[in-house]
Amino acid sequence: MTNKVGAVMVVGGGISGVQAALDMADSGFKVYLVEKKASIGGTMAQLDKTFPTNDCSMCIMAPKLVAAGRHQNIELITNAEVEMIQGVPGDFMVTLKKNTLRVDEEKCTGCGECAIKCPIETSDEYNEGMKKRKAIYVMYPQAVPLVFCIDKNKCIGCGICHEECKAKAIVYDKKSEALEIPVGAVILCPGFEEFDARLKKEYGYGSYKNVVTSIEFERILSATGPFFGMVLRPSDGEVPKKVAFIQCVGSRDEKVGNTYCSSVCCMYAIKEAIIAGEHTEGLKPYIFFMDIRAVGKEFEDYRERAEKEYGITMYRGARVASVEEDPLTKNLTLRYSYEGESRSEDFDMVVLSVGLKPPEDADKLAKRLGIKLNKHGFCDTSIYDPLSTSRPGIFVSGAFAAPKDIPTSVAEASGVASKAGAIIAPARNTLVVKQSFPEEIAVEGQEPRIGVFVCHCGINIGGTVKVPKVVEYAKTLPSVVYAEENLYTCSSDAQERIKEKIKENNLNRVVVASCTPRTHEPLFQNTIKEAGLNTFLFEMANIRDQCSWIHMHEPEKATEKAKDLVRMAVAKSRLLEPLKTSRLEVNHAAVVIGGGLAGMTAALDIADQGFSVHLVEKTGHLGGYLAKLPLVEGGMKPKDHMDHLIKRIRESKNITVHLNNEVKDVTGFIGNFKVKLKDVELDAGTIIAATGGLEYKPTEYLYGQDPRVMTQLELEDKLAHKTFHGKNVVMIQCVGSRNEQVKYCSRICCAHAIKNAIEIKKQSPTTNVYVLHKDIRTYGFREDLYREAGQLGVNFLRFPEGTMPKLEKKGDNLEIVVPDVMLREDVLLKPDALVLSTGVRPNPDNVEIAKLMKVCGSKDGYFLEAHMKLRPVDFATEGIFLAGLAHWPKFIDEVIAQASGAAARAMTIISKDQLETEGIIAAVNDDVCNGCGICDPVCEYKAIVIVQDPSNPDKRKAVINEGLCKGCGACVAACPSGAMEQKGFKNDQMYAIIDAAFTGGK
Amino acid sequence: MSTTTVQKTATKEGEDWQPLIITFCCNWCSYAGADLAGVSRLQMPTNFRVIRTMCSARVDPEFVLRAFSKGADGVLVLGCHPADCHYIGGNYRTRRRIALLRMLLEQYGFDPDRLKLEWVSASEGPKFQQTITDFVKEIKEIGPNPLKEDQVEEH
């Protein structure tokens, strides 16, 4: 027996908290997801699109929210805050204060009738005050949980909602309560707050109507926002022609006390500018910025497209001094300095790109929880342990530790799941629920006996659609042996009724006509499963969201349509078949490819939770690039951290290291891979690719020909050994990055150069150091380094995009000519040391490894993740993950967090004994398939192979790998011979539902 | 345009004919967009019936032909925006298939404008409303499906 508690508490329900909760719950731990607001979703739920893919934010996020809301091992505790945490890692007691919603969460069906009738309107926080909501409200339409709450400050207690609520869910006098919950670890993801733009008085936010913040603009862009996605001026509702974005509002600004860079504003401003132009014809965006920090994957491409394709004007190095409003036109005049010149220009609208700051109550939270904050007020972490707070057993992910973008927050969220899991691994599967169901009733060969349940949804359906008529009609349909109406078919008493009626009438199919299957199908499927029916014998007719709600003024037609929809559902239901999900045994070992920082971290994380790991390294030693970083960083030499990891790996019983080895072949699929090395074949349930990156070896600037020319890594080595004696040092940024051949930014070179420049100044304050750059991209807290370097007298010279400094050798002297943007003239420098900030290159081995594992590479040669925002460490091929520089250039702390993330994702697989395949998958009719192979390239998941038919030497056929098929049905539509079928959406079922749409009036 | 105005114009012109439109929606984006239109109480004509598929790439061209042969006056296929597909690239296949199918319909003398492909995301309730409203109007202008009349004659 263990004294560890097999549960974890995640504090904060933004995207980071949701991901951490899902990863923990999928690894056999009970999760309490605590959210301060009434619904989870956080800031991401407010966003219109996400960069750099312009994905619709809600589209990609909603499935995760729903998954968290439905997960049987995640308990959502909303409207609650942490008061106190007592105890030790593995055995904490958390005290929560759960504030009352004044609504019974069990009874509220989320129908929203109360809000329609509520007489009190107030400003809607979700829409940043630009829209109205009622005093009883839900934060946003797709909210999880979909439970209304009463705003106690606005409610006048009129009692209308109480009368209107057919579910009797309103409980005015419901009290707030204190909860005590035992958990083994705590994960903090409280996120961030936007900087209050009112503090920058010179920009007039709050007094000028057409000056809005970036988050307000995000809502303006959204289809669910105040202007339904049109960009309009708040002052007069006119379309603005010129829109200015002002960057760094509340970031990199000593006057307001925030010296750090907020990391995300450059990219979100570019995104908002692009989308604004797309949504509104004739709109011209302008962006005023100091440096554009496009450091992430495909960010630089995005920036370039913004300028070249979308015609966005970029004022680089421009500082806006003030904004003034013309009181008549409400137009805005910007005064700014650009390339050493003062200018002014008129705009119709101004967007302030507000920075990220710690949550307002971060101080109090830190005190209550006993954790330290850093000097910027964010949660204190270290480079080598980026996911731990100062208190053991309490972890942090997302923007609470530093401003960061969504993919980094998501990767970290998985990472904390790995860290928290390591503490409570002995208690895995002790607190999770395993539902048991009665044995399935065999329905094959039986005549269909369909039961139809039609929901009134209070008055949401019944107020428009004549539900009794629909029920009477349903009774006349073939195979329907029972039909009834319910006030709320989703209520728990209705579930019992459905089960009773299945027994009484020997029903073998159930149709519910109510709301949308997207939210409610799993509930009803579970109900019929409890009555012994296969879950796939269920069908839904959406007569609320897609009928009564959108035809409110046409009750007759809506009723006819509802009948049609029920008839269509019944027609499909008649042909439904029970589907078997098969179970695949899972191998509990992992293979990690690459023995650098990412690979070693991932291997140790997995080993720490008791699973065996094979660590495969191509060279004769572990460590990768860490060995080349001898200067102290974050209080320790990276090399010392490497030695520490190597020592732990040697001591670990769970890790087998394969040095001087490489992957020769990979077969199998999720849960059951076979990885062939030079000398041995390994069985593994999962694979992590951490093959690292390479330093670009320059061919330019006399590198390799003149001993005074060196790379930053070489300089670091000299500095560490105190053998660097240059007196006039010139550093050139972007050598081998952001040029015609390699367009991307290598992310790490700016901070690396500045770290070395500071070290030079510390060793020899009289040495002149010049850093020649296009932008300085010291995002996040690395901005402190940039500031420190400036204070130590390091000179920064900006040269224009599209140019590079020129080197000439005059006699024995090196001469650098650089076009200085500020001075608007060429500057001549005569260095005795020329340091090249060389970029990162993808590992060329990636191409071959990608082929072996059947995964994709990005156009730049790095590995391509399944989804750039929300699946940052997953490959599209299930069961394979990626981490470190194999994904993209990144810093030590980022590599560690991401490697832990990949480890956690891998452990969601190997912590299970069996994997259940999806029910709705493709199936091949062997008799019809002639093995033409058209389906094979259509499959995005590489789930189809064409094989020789063992029983017929003349025949080839397609075989579906049930472990890989996701059930999209693309192959089915592609199959020319009709051999391919999608279970649950078979051709005959689809024809039945299509045909039934036309037999109206019968 | 609201539903009521659509109908009034129709009656004024002496047409009591109401088209029937089959709308295929993918589960992840456009079906969610249709739901959001409902949640937002966006009103639109009743002339369409939604059939859900997991991905728009499941919409076999034969489904479209079946709908037309049964008398659908218009068929609308809705999917995730390019690059948003839940199944990575299903919508690109849909785009190619529908383009080909429209050519094919035209070659057979059937008005290809009766078949339309649109992208509707999970947050585009208003776009769903607009797409439905516009398409109903377009189909009203095109008139009834000639195959439907053939069917009547046959019987």
Interface residues (C-beta under 8 A of the other chain):
Chain A: D48 T53 N54 D55 C56 S57 M58 C59 I60 A62 P63 G112 P141 Q142 S222 A223 T224 F228 G229 T516 P517 R518 N542 R544 D545 Q546 C547 W549 I550 H551 M552 H553 E554 K557 A558 E560 K561 D564 L565 M568 A876 I920 V938 E940 Y941 K966 G967 C968 G969 A970 V972 A973 A974 Q982 F985 N987 M990 Y991 I993 I994 D995 A997 F998
Chain B: T3 T4 L20 I22 N27 W28 C29 Y31 A32 A34 D35 L36 A37 G38 V39 S40 R41 L42 Q43 M44 T46 R49 V50 I51 R52 T53 M54 C55 A57 R58 V59 D60 P61 E62 F63 R66 A67 K70 G71 A72 C80 H81 A83 D84 H86 Y87 I88 G89 G90 R93 R97 S121 A122 S123 E124 G125 P126 K127 Q129
